[in-house]
Amino acid sequence: METETVTADPFGDGWVNPMNNPGAANAAIGQALATATAGSPMPDIPAHHTSGHVDLVGGFFDGEGQLVRHATVRELTGEHEERIAKARQSRNSARMLATLLECGVERLGDQEATPKLLRKLLIGDRDQLILEIRRATYGNELEFPAAECPHCNGKVDLELTLDDIPTRHLDTPEDRNFTVPLRRGRVANVRLPIGEDQEALLELSGNNASLAEQNTLLLSRTVKSFTEPDGSETQAAGIPAMVRERLSMPDRAAILKALNDRRPGPRYDELSFTHDACGEEVELPVTVSDLFLGL
């Protein structure tokens, strides 16, 4: 069986972003609820992987209005495994994701990483913290034995590292707020989603809500207001009717695309490899279950 090294594709789009397709993302997170294959070998973890400093992709503002862009994560232990297993039994993806972060993040800046603070982080920062918790617990290497090529159905053993996953950082704190031009001269004033939005979406998708309903929830939480052609501003935050009744389908799609294009954090969709046997490029999206085989 051949072995290949995966390289990052900075223009890939195979990863399902929970912000523009939370239903599919919830399904991916749900894979982590399944028990890992029995007998999987445990990696040899160097001692320096037990905890680590993280430079956040976006950061958060502390009580004094100062931007904080560092955190500390730790290796998951048996105690954490029990907590995560209990959350897994609830069949609640939002709860399991929150528990994973609560167990693995020690500090956010100089503050204790409380559940309240974790819910205020940008989703990109939460994704990055999950990646670094994985690094602290299992090391830097990822293996995909017998991965199947969808073009020729051949199998190949793949090896990569967490460093192969491209990461996008916010250039300035102001980038978390932006505008999206709409039709008929209107403009949407939008913010990047945070942990509270992510958990609300996962809760809704767990109740069999349609993708359109999930998009309405996301838009109602992230669209702050509309600037009308005459310069007046109409508030929209927290009002589902504003994005359900006063946004056309093309305008909704434009805002969702902007949220996806601007998302910071690890780009789990931007990994691919060339299968030598057939010469085709194959996408290799990474899921939570790929990162944490024991969860």
C-alpha positions as semicolon CSV with decimal commas, in nm:
position;residue;x (nm);y (nm);z (nm)
1;M;0,000;0,000;0,000
2;E;0,143;0,337;-0,099
3;T;0,208;0,618;0,145
4;E;0,166;0,985;0,058
5;T;0,210;1,311;0,245
6;V;-0,083;1,549;0,237
7;T;-0,029;1,911;0,139
8;A;-0,255;2,205;0,214
9;D;-0,478;2,344;-0,061
10;P;-0,542;2,709;0,032
11;F;-0,836;2,730;-0,209
12;G;-1,021;2,414;-0,109
13;D;-1,386;2,428;-0,007
14;G;-1,468;2,077;0,111
15;W;-1,492;2,157;0,479
16;V;-1,842;2,220;0,610
17;N;-1,843;2,550;0,794
18;P;-2,088;2,538;1,086
19;M;-2,182;2,895;1,012
20;N;-2,319;2,846;0,661
21;N;-2,418;2,480;0,691
22;P;-2,459;2,398;1,060
23;G;-2,666;2,087;0,988
24;A;-2,385;1,919;0,799
25;A;-2,130;2,045;1,050
26;N;-2,340;1,900;1,332
27;A;-2,331;1,566;1,154
28;A;-1,952;1,589;1,137
29;I;-1,927;1,672;1,506
30;G;-2,167;1,388;1,572
31;Q;-1,913;1,146;1,432
32;A;-1,703;1,223;1,738
33;L;-1,981;1,080;1,953
34;A;-1,911;0,730;1,822
35;T;-1,669;0,505;2,008
36;A;-1,329;0,486;1,841
37;T;-1,221;0,159;1,681
38;A;-1,102;-0,081;1,951
39;G;-0,736;-0,155;1,957
40;S;-0,617;0,168;1,794
41;P;-0,252;0,223;1,892
42;M;-0,184;0,511;2,127
43;P;0,072;0,762;2,000
44;D;0,400;0,823;2,176
45;I;0,341;1,171;2,321
46;P;0,649;1,381;2,400
47;A;0,636;1,540;2,746
48;H;0,633;1,894;2,608
49;H;0,293;1,832;2,448
50;T;0,112;1,820;2,785
51;S;0,025;2,191;2,776
52;G;0,087;2,480;2,550
53;H;0,056;2,847;2,468
54;V;-0,185;2,943;2,189
55;D;-0,184;3,264;1,988
56;L;-0,552;3,319;1,911
57;V;-0,653;3,395;1,553
58;G;-0,890;3,673;1,659
59;G;-0,875;3,722;2,033
60;F;-1,124;3,879;2,271
61;F;-1,162;4,203;2,463
62;D;-1,116;4,187;2,839
63;G;-1,308;4,389;3,099
64;E;-1,082;4,689;3,039
65;G;-1,135;4,688;2,664
66;Q;-0,791;4,544;2,588
67;L;-0,755;4,289;2,309
68;V;-0,624;3,954;2,440
69;R;-0,482;3,713;2,185
70;H;-0,329;3,432;2,387
71;A;-0,454;3,128;2,575
72;T;-0,324;2,813;2,744
73;V;-0,444;2,460;2,672
74;R;-0,372;2,134;2,849
75;E;-0,355;1,762;2,784
76;L;-0,684;1,579;2,836
77;T;-0,679;1,328;3,124
78;G;-0,897;1,041;3,239
79;E;-1,108;1,283;3,441
80;H;-1,173;1,484;3,127
81;E;-1,249;1,166;2,934
82;E;-1,524;1,083;3,184
83;R;-1,677;1,432;3,158
84;I;-1,671;1,424;2,779
85;A;-1,816;1,072;2,775
86;K;-2,104;1,189;2,994
87;A;-2,168;1,479;2,758
88;R;-2,156;1,237;2,465
89;Q;-2,427;1,025;2,621
90;S;-2,659;1,326;2,617
91;R;-2,658;1,319;2,235
92;N;-2,619;1,696;2,250
93;S;-2,342;1,814;2,017
94;A;-2,340;2,166;2,163
95;R;-2,288;2,028;2,512
96;M;-2,011;1,794;2,401
97;L;-1,827;2,070;2,216
98;A;-1,858;2,300;2,519
99;T;-1,733;2,024;2,751
100;L;-1,432;1,954;2,530
101;L;-1,331;2,320;2,545
102;E;-1,396;2,349;2,920
103;C;-1,175;2,046;2,983
104;G;-0,891;2,143;2,752
105;V;-0,856;2,521;2,790
106;E;-0,685;2,637;3,110
107;R;-0,666;3,012;3,066
108;L;-0,774;3,285;2,827
109;G;-0,515;3,555;2,865
110;D;-0,466;3,598;3,239
111;Q;-0,817;3,480;3,323
112;E;-0,953;3,138;3,403
113;A;-1,123;2,986;3,099
114;T;-1,481;2,990;3,229
115;P;-1,775;2,859;3,021
116;K;-1,899;3,217;2,989
117;L;-1,570;3,339;2,843
118;L;-1,545;3,042;2,606
119;R;-1,890;3,118;2,466
120;K;-1,778;3,475;2,388
121;L;-1,486;3,366;2,170
122;L;-1,499;3,380;1,793
123;I;-1,576;3,041;1,645
124;G;-1,238;3,052;1,471
125;D;-1,066;3,083;1,810
126;R;-1,270;2,792;1,945
127;D;-1,173;2,581;1,643
128;Q;-0,809;2,671;1,697
129;L;-0,825;2,583;2,066
130;I;-0,972;2,242;1,981
131;L;-0,682;2,186;1,741
132;E;-0,430;2,280;2,010
133;I;-0,602;2,061;2,272
134;R;-0,559;1,776;2,027
135;R;-0,190;1,864;1,985
136;A;-0,136;1,872;2,362
137;T;-0,312;1,539;2,409
138;Y;-0,208;1,326;2,110
139;G;0,079;1,511;1,947
140;N;0,119;1,671;1,605
141;E;0,076;1,374;1,373
142;L;-0,241;1,264;1,195
143;E;-0,276;0,935;1,011
144;F;-0,543;0,825;0,766
145;P;-0,487;0,454;0,699
146;A;-0,648;0,310;0,389
147;A;-0,806;0,637;0,277
148;E;-1,014;0,581;-0,036
149;C;-0,978;0,784;-0,354
150;P;-1,328;0,870;-0,485
151;H;-1,198;0,886;-0,844
152;C;-1,053;0,536;-0,877
153;N;-1,160;0,371;-0,549
154;G;-0,796;0,298;-0,472
155;K;-0,672;0,304;-0,113
156;V;-0,373;0,488;0,021
157;D;-0,211;0,542;0,361
158;L;-0,187;0,914;0,434
159;E;0,025;1,098;0,686
160;L;0,013;1,466;0,777
161;T;0,064;1,695;1,073
162;L;-0,158;1,952;1,237
163;D;0,076;2,215;1,093
164;D;-0,045;2,120;0,744
165;I;-0,388;2,262;0,826
166;P;-0,387;2,625;0,705
167;T;-0,501;2,889;0,954
168;R;-0,638;3,234;0,882
169;H;-0,586;3,518;1,131
170;L;-0,776;3,842;1,160
171;D;-0,552;4,125;1,046
172;T;-0,710;4,377;1,283
173;P;-0,971;4,358;1,562
174;E;-1,201;4,569;1,345
175;D;-1,229;4,282;1,094
176;R;-1,476;4,105;1,322
177;N;-1,732;4,364;1,207
178;F;-1,791;4,427;0,839
179;T;-2,049;4,532;0,582
180;V;-2,210;4,338;0,298
181;P;-2,361;4,523;0,000
182;L;-2,715;4,407;-0,073
183;R;-2,952;4,466;-0,360
184;R;-3,142;4,790;-0,408
185;G;-2,873;4,997;-0,240
186;R;-2,903;4,845;0,107
187;V;-2,607;4,740;0,322
188;A;-2,595;4,479;0,599
189;N;-2,381;4,551;0,905
190;V;-2,255;4,213;1,021
191;R;-2,031;4,063;1,291
192;L;-1,843;3,736;1,294
193;P;-2,020;3,461;1,493
194;I;-1,908;3,357;1,841
195;G;-1,943;3,048;2,056
196;E;-2,293;3,140;2,174
197;D;-2,406;3,146;1,811
198;Q;-2,241;2,813;1,739
199;E;-2,406;2,642;2,036
200;A;-2,747;2,787;1,946
201;L;-2,711;2,655;1,591
202;L;-2,609;2,310;1,708
203;E;-2,905;2,300;1,946
204;L;-3,142;2,397;1,664
205;S;-2,999;2,152;1,414
206;G;-3,027;1,879;1,677
207;N;-3,402;1,943;1,676
208;N;-3,425;1,857;1,304
209;A;-3,458;2,218;1,191
210;S;-3,419;2,277;0,818
211;L;-3,107;2,442;0,681
212;A;-3,314;2,749;0,593
213;E;-3,432;2,775;0,956
214;Q;-3,077;2,742;1,079
215;N;-2,963;3,013;0,838
216;T;-3,237;3,240;0,970
217;L;-3,112;3,188;1,325
218;L;-2,753;3,257;1,223
219;L;-2,845;3,572;1,033
220;S;-3,067;3,701;1,312
221;R;-2,772;3,671;1,551
222;T;-2,494;3,810;1,329
223;V;-2,668;4,082;1,125
224;K;-2,665;4,384;1,352
225;S;-2,852;4,631;1,133
226;F;-2,928;4,746;0,780
227;T;-2,827;5,076;0,631
228;E;-3,103;5,191;0,397
229;P;-3,042;5,379;0,068
230;D;-3,137;5,708;0,238
231;G;-2,869;5,653;0,506
232;S;-3,107;5,557;0,785
233;E;-3,031;5,249;0,994
234;T;-3,272;4,970;1,084
235;Q;-3,182;4,745;1,379
236;A;-3,193;4,371;1,311
237;A;-2,999;4,193;1,587
238;G;-3,207;3,930;1,762
239;I;-3,510;3,984;1,536
240;P;-3,563;3,675;1,316
241;A;-3,848;3,847;1,129
242;M;-3,601;4,103;0,991
243;V;-3,392;3,841;0,811
244;R;-3,687;3,615;0,733
245;E;-3,924;3,873;0,587
246;R;-3,705;4,164;0,479
247;L;-3,411;3,984;0,321
248;S;-3,439;3,829;-0,023
249;M;-3,288;3,487;-0,084
250;P;-2,997;3,639;-0,286
251;D;-2,925;3,884;-0,003
252;R;-2,928;3,606;0,255
253;A;-2,690;3,404;0,038
254;A;-2,457;3,705;0,002
255;I;-2,430;3,751;0,380
256;L;-2,377;3,380;0,442
257;K;-2,102;3,373;0,179
258;A;-1,931;3,672;0,340
259;L;-1,942;3,502;0,680
260;N;-1,781;3,192;0,529
261;D;-1,518;3,380;0,327
262;R;-1,414;3,592;0,625
263;R;-1,408;3,315;0,884
264;P;-1,079;3,301;1,073
265;G;-0,930;2,989;1,227
266;P;-0,815;2,649;1,100
267;R;-0,933;2,573;0,748
268;Y;-1,014;2,206;0,789
269;D;-1,143;2,193;0,432
270;E;-0,822;2,312;0,271
271;L;-0,632;1,983;0,272
272;S;-0,589;1,769;-0,036
273;F;-0,350;1,520;-0,189
274;T;-0,268;1,400;-0,538
275;H;-0,335;1,028;-0,573
276;D;-0,038;0,902;-0,773
277;A;-0,224;0,595;-0,897
278;C;-0,477;0,799;-1,094
279;G;-0,328;1,148;-1,089
280;E;-0,642;1,306;-0,942
281;E;-0,655;1,568;-0,668
282;V;-0,848;1,440;-0,365
283;E;-0,992;1,659;-0,091
284;L;-0,930;1,546;0,266
285;P;-1,158;1,737;0,504
286;V;-1,063;1,689;0,870
287;T;-1,338;1,634;1,128
288;V;-1,347;1,636;1,507
289;S;-1,350;1,257;1,504
290;D;-1,027;1,258;1,302
291;L;-0,865;1,476;1,567
292;F;-0,990;1,283;1,871
293;L;-1,005;0,914;1,796
294;G;-1,099;0,835;2,156
295;L;-1,408;1,058;2,168
